[in-house]
Amino acid sequence: MKITKEQVEHVANLARLNLTEEEKEQMTTDMEVIIEFANRINEINIDNINPTAHIIPINNVFREDTVNPSFSRDELLSNAPNKENGCFSVPRIVE
């Protein structure tokens, strides 16, 4: 597909880009290459290809969710500079 300079200017305008004449010429060439590549990909026969989310078979790799002992509330608050009703107390920052 042939990309015109006017099309590049239109896309640049939509993207709010101020391109120099040299950049417009380069973008015209680059966009033609990108569209040609996309057209080549579209020509590939994928009729017998199953859709995949991964290129290799993958199973659930998550570990079992187990309950482990944790710190008590008093241990967690032991180094807090201020605490109130079993919670951290911090200065008000919004009035």
Distance bins in CASP14 RR format, pairs under 12 A and 6 or more apart:
PFRMAT RR
TARGET T0000
AUTHOR 0000-0000-0000
RMODE 2
METHOD distances of the structure
MODEL  1
1 7 0 0 0 0 1 0 0 0 0 0 0
1 28 0 0 0 0 0 1 0 0 0 0 0
1 31 0 0 0 0 1 0 0 0 0 0 0
1 32 1 0 0 1 0 0 0 0 0 0 0
1 33 0 0 0 0 0 1 0 0 0 0 0
1 34 0 0 0 0 0 1 0 0 0 0 0
1 35 1 0 1 0 0 0 0 0 0 0 0
1 36 1 0 0 1 0 0 0 0 0 0 0
1 37 0 0 0 0 0 1 0 0 0 0 0
1 38 0 0 0 0 1 0 0 0 0 0 0
1 39 1 0 0 1 0 0 0 0 0 0 0
1 40 0 0 0 0 0 1 0 0 0 0 0
1 42 0 0 0 0 0 1 0 0 0 0 0
2 8 0 0 0 0 0 1 0 0 0 0 0
2 28 0 0 0 0 1 0 0 0 0 0 0
2 29 0 0 0 0 0 1 0 0 0 0 0
2 31 0 0 0 0 0 1 0 0 0 0 0
2 32 1 0 0 1 0 0 0 0 0 0 0
2 35 0 0 0 0 1 0 0 0 0 0 0
2 36 0 0 0 0 0 1 0 0 0 0 0
3 9 0 0 0 0 0 1 0 0 0 0 0
3 10 0 0 0 0 0 1 0 0 0 0 0
3 11 0 0 0 0 1 0 0 0 0 0 0
3 24 0 0 0 0 0 1 0 0 0 0 0
3 25 0 0 0 0 0 1 0 0 0 0 0
3 26 0 0 0 0 0 1 0 0 0 0 0
3 27 0 0 0 0 1 0 0 0 0 0 0
3 28 1 0 1 0 0 0 0 0 0 0 0
3 29 0 0 0 0 1 0 0 0 0 0 0
3 30 0 0 0 0 1 0 0 0 0 0 0
3 31 1 0 1 0 0 0 0 0 0 0 0
3 32 1 0 1 0 0 0 0 0 0 0 0
3 33 0 0 0 0 1 0 0 0 0 0 0
3 34 0 0 0 0 1 0 0 0 0 0 0
3 35 1 0 0 1 0 0 0 0 0 0 0
3 36 0 0 0 0 1 0 0 0 0 0 0
4 10 0 0 0 0 1 0 0 0 0 0 0
4 11 0 0 0 0 0 1 0 0 0 0 0
4 24 0 0 0 0 0 1 0 0 0 0 0
4 25 0 0 0 0 0 1 0 0 0 0 0
4 27 0 0 0 0 0 1 0 0 0 0 0
4 28 1 0 0 1 0 0 0 0 0 0 0
4 31 0 0 0 0 1 0 0 0 0 0 0
4 32 0 0 0 0 1 0 0 0 0 0 0
5 11 0 0 0 0 0 1 0 0 0 0 0
5 12 0 0 0 0 0 1 0 0 0 0 0
5 19 0 0 0 0 0 1 0 0 0 0 0
5 21 0 0 0 0 1 0 0 0 0 0 0
5 22 0 0 0 0 0 1 0 0 0 0 0
5 23 0 0 0 0 0 1 0 0 0 0 0
5 24 1 0 1 0 0 0 0 0 0 0 0
5 25 1 0 0 1 0 0 0 0 0 0 0
5 26 0 0 0 0 0 1 0 0 0 0 0
5 27 0 0 0 0 1 0 0 0 0 0 0
5 28 1 0 1 0 0 0 0 0 0 0 0
5 29 0 0 0 0 0 1 0 0 0 0 0
5 31 0 0 0 0 0 1 0 0 0 0 0
5 32 0 0 0 0 0 1 0 0 0 0 0
6 12 0 0 0 0 0 1 0 0 0 0 0
6 13 0 0 0 0 0 1 0 0 0 0 0
6 24 0 0 0 0 1 0 0 0 0 0 0
6 28 0 0 0 0 1 0 0 0 0 0 0
7 13 0 0 0 0 0 1 0 0 0 0 0
7 14 0 0 0 0 0 1 0 0 0 0 0
7 24 0 0 0 0 0 1 0 0 0 0 0
7 27 0 0 0 0 1 0 0 0 0 0 0
7 28 1 0 0 1 0 0 0 0 0 0 0
7 31 1 0 0 1 0 0 0 0 0 0 0
7 32 0 0 0 0 0 1 0 0 0 0 0
7 35 0 0 0 0 0 1 0 0 0 0 0
8 14 0 0 0 0 0 1 0 0 0 0 0
8 15 0 0 0 0 0 1 0 0 0 0 0
8 17 0 0 0 0 1 0 0 0 0 0 0
8 19 1 0 0 1 0 0 0 0 0 0 0
8 20 0 0 0 0 0 1 0 0 0 0 0
8 21 0 0 0 0 0 1 0 0 0 0 0
8 22 0 0 0 0 0 1 0 0 0 0 0
8 23 0 0 0 0 1 0 0 0 0 0 0
8 24 1 0 1 0 0 0 0 0 0 0 0
8 25 0 0 0 0 1 0 0 0 0 0 0
8 26 0 0 0 0 1 0 0 0 0 0 0
8 27 1 0 1 0 0 0 0 0 0 0 0
8 28 1 0 1 0 0 0 0 0 0 0 0
8 29 0 0 0 0 1 0 0 0 0 0 0
8 30 0 0 0 0 1 0 0 0 0 0 0
8 31 1 0 0 1 0 0 0 0 0 0 0
8 32 0 0 0 0 1 0 0 0 0 0 0
9 15 0 0 0 0 0 1 0 0 0 0 0
9 17 0 0 0 0 1 0 0 0 0 0 0
9 18 0 0 0 0 0 1 0 0 0 0 0
9 19 1 0 0 1 0 0 0 0 0 0 0
9 20 0 0 0 0 0 1 0 0 0 0 0
9 21 0 0 0 0 0 1 0 0 0 0 0
9 23 0 0 0 0 0 1 0 0 0 0 0
9 24 1 0 0 1 0 0 0 0 0 0 0
9 25 0 0 0 0 0 1 0 0 0 0 0
9 27 0 0 0 0 1 0 0 0 0 0 0
9 28 0 0 0 0 1 0 0 0 0 0 0
9 31 0 0 0 0 0 1 0 0 0 0 0
10 17 0 0 0 0 0 1 0 0 0 0 0
10 19 0 0 0 0 0 1 0 0 0 0 0
10 24 0 0 0 0 0 1 0 0 0 0 0
10 27 0 0 0 0 0 1 0 0 0 0 0
10 28 0 0 0 0 0 1 0 0 0 0 0
10 31 0 0 0 0 0 1 0 0 0 0 0
11 17 0 0 0 0 1 0 0 0 0 0 0
11 19 0 0 0 0 1 0 0 0 0 0 0
11 24 0 0 0 0 0 1 0 0 0 0 0
11 27 1 0 0 1 0 0 0 0 0 0 0
11 28 0 0 0 0 0 1 0 0 0 0 0
11 30 0 0 0 0 0 1 0 0 0 0 0
11 31 1 0 0 1 0 0 0 0 0 0 0
11 34 0 0 0 0 0 1 0 0 0 0 0
12 18 1 0 0 1 0 0 0 0 0 0 0
12 19 1 0 1 0 0 0 0 0 0 0 0
12 20 0 0 0 0 0 1 0 0 0 0 0
12 21 0 0 0 0 0 1 0 0 0 0 0
12 23 0 0 0 0 1 0 0 0 0 0 0
12 24 1 0 0 1 0 0 0 0 0 0 0
12 26 0 0 0 0 0 1 0 0 0 0 0
12 27 1 0 0 1 0 0 0 0 0 0 0
12 28 0 0 0 0 0 1 0 0 0 0 0
12 31 0 0 0 0 0 1 0 0 0 0 0
13 19 0 0 0 0 1 0 0 0 0 0 0
13 24 0 0 0 0 0 1 0 0 0 0 0
15 27 0 0 0 0 0 1 0 0 0 0 0
17 23 0 0 0 0 1 0 0 0 0 0 0
17 24 0 0 0 0 1 0 0 0 0 0 0
17 27 0 0 0 0 1 0 0 0 0 0 0
18 24 0 0 0 0 0 1 0 0 0 0 0
19 25 0 0 0 0 1 0 0 0 0 0 0
19 26 0 0 0 0 1 0 0 0 0 0 0
19 27 1 0 0 1 0 0 0 0 0 0 0
19 28 0 0 0 0 0 1 0 0 0 0 0
19 30 0 0 0 0 0 1 0 0 0 0 0
20 26 0 0 0 0 1 0 0 0 0 0 0
20 27 0 0 0 0 0 1 0 0 0 0 0
21 27 0 0 0 0 0 1 0 0 0 0 0
21 28 0 0 0 0 0 1 0 0 0 0 0
22 28 0 0 0 0 0 1 0 0 0 0 0
22 29 0 0 0 0 0 1 0 0 0 0 0
23 29 0 0 0 0 0 1 0 0 0 0 0
23 30 0 0 0 0 1 0 0 0 0 0 0
23 31 0 0 0 0 0 1 0 0 0 0 0
24 30 0 0 0 0 0 1 0 0 0 0 0
24 31 0 0 0 0 0 1 0 0 0 0 0
25 31 0 0 0 0 0 1 0 0 0 0 0
25 32 0 0 0 0 0 1 0 0 0 0 0
26 32 0 0 0 0 0 1 0 0 0 0 0
26 33 0 0 0 0 0 1 0 0 0 0 0
27 33 0 0 0 0 0 1 0 0 0 0 0
27 34 0 0 0 0 0 1 0 0 0 0 0
28 34 0 0 0 0 0 1 0 0 0 0 0
28 35 0 0 0 0 0 1 0 0 0 0 0
29 35 0 0 0 0 0 1 0 0 0 0 0
29 36 0 0 0 0 0 1 0 0 0 0 0
30 36 0 0 0 0 0 1 0 0 0 0 0
30 37 0 0 0 0 0 1 0 0 0 0 0
31 37 0 0 0 0 0 1 0 0 0 0 0
31 38 0 0 0 0 0 1 0 0 0 0 0
32 38 0 0 0 0 0 1 0 0 0 0 0
32 39 0 0 0 0 0 1 0 0 0 0 0
33 39 0 0 0 0 0 1 0 0 0 0 0
33 40 0 0 0 0 0 1 0 0 0 0 0
34 40 0 0 0 0 0 1 0 0 0 0 0
34 41 0 0 0 0 0 1 0 0 0 0 0
35 41 0 0 0 0 0 1 0 0 0 0 0
35 42 0 0 0 0 0 1 0 0 0 0 0
36 42 0 0 0 0 0 1 0 0 0 0 0
36 43 0 0 0 0 0 1 0 0 0 0 0
37 43 0 0 0 0 0 1 0 0 0 0 0
37 44 0 0 0 0 0 1 0 0 0 0 0
38 44 0 0 0 0 0 1 0 0 0 0 0
46 52 0 0 0 0 0 1 0 0 0 0 0
49 55 0 0 0 0 0 1 0 0 0 0 0
50 57 0 0 0 0 0 1 0 0 0 0 0
52 58 0 0 0 0 1 0 0 0 0 0 0
54 61 0 0 0 0 0 1 0 0 0 0 0
69 75 0 0 0 0 0 1 0 0 0 0 0
70 76 0 0 0 0 1 0 0 0 0 0 0
71 77 0 0 0 0 1 0 0 0 0 0 0
71 78 0 0 0 0 1 0 0 0 0 0 0
71 79 0 0 0 0 0 1 0 0 0 0 0
72 78 0 0 0 0 1 0 0 0 0 0 0
72 86 0 0 0 0 0 1 0 0 0 0 0
73 80 0 0 0 0 0 1 0 0 0 0 0
73 83 0 0 0 0 1 0 0 0 0 0 0
73 85 0 0 0 0 0 1 0 0 0 0 0
73 86 1 0 0 1 0 0 0 0 0 0 0
73 87 0 0 0 0 1 0 0 0 0 0 0
73 88 0 0 0 0 0 1 0 0 0 0 0
74 80 0 0 0 0 0 1 0 0 0 0 0
74 83 0 0 0 0 1 0 0 0 0 0 0
74 86 0 0 0 0 1 0 0 0 0 0 0
76 83 0 0 0 0 1 0 0 0 0 0 0
76 86 0 0 0 0 1 0 0 0 0 0 0
76 87 0 0 0 0 0 1 0 0 0 0 0
76 88 0 0 0 0 1 0 0 0 0 0 0
77 83 1 0 1 0 0 0 0 0 0 0 0
77 84 0 0 0 0 1 0 0 0 0 0 0
77 85 0 0 0 0 0 1 0 0 0 0 0
77 86 1 0 0 1 0 0 0 0 0 0 0
77 87 1 0 0 1 0 0 0 0 0 0 0
77 88 1 0 0 1 0 0 0 0 0 0 0
77 89 0 0 0 0 1 0 0 0 0 0 0
78 86 0 0 0 0 0 1 0 0 0 0 0
78 88 0 0 0 0 0 1 0 0 0 0 0
79 88 0 0 0 0 0 1 0 0 0 0 0
80 86 0 0 0 0 1 0 0 0 0 0 0
80 87 0 0 0 0 1 0 0 0 0 0 0
80 88 1 0 1 0 0 0 0 0 0 0 0
80 89 1 0 0 1 0 0 0 0 0 0 0
80 90 0 0 0 0 1 0 0 0 0 0 0
81 88 0 0 0 0 1 0 0 0 0 0 0
81 89 0 0 0 0 1 0 0 0 0 0 0
81 90 0 0 0 0 1 0 0 0 0 0 0
81 91 0 0 0 0 0 1 0 0 0 0 0
82 88 1 0 0 1 0 0 0 0 0 0 0
82 89 1 1 0 0 0 0 0 0 0 0 0
82 90 1 0 0 1 0 0 0 0 0 0 0
82 91 0 0 0 0 1 0 0 0 0 0 0
83 89 1 0 1 0 0 0 0 0 0 0 0
83 90 0 0 0 0 0 1 0 0 0 0 0
84 90 0 0 0 0 1 0 0 0 0 0 0
84 91 0 0 0 0 0 1 0 0 0 0 0
END
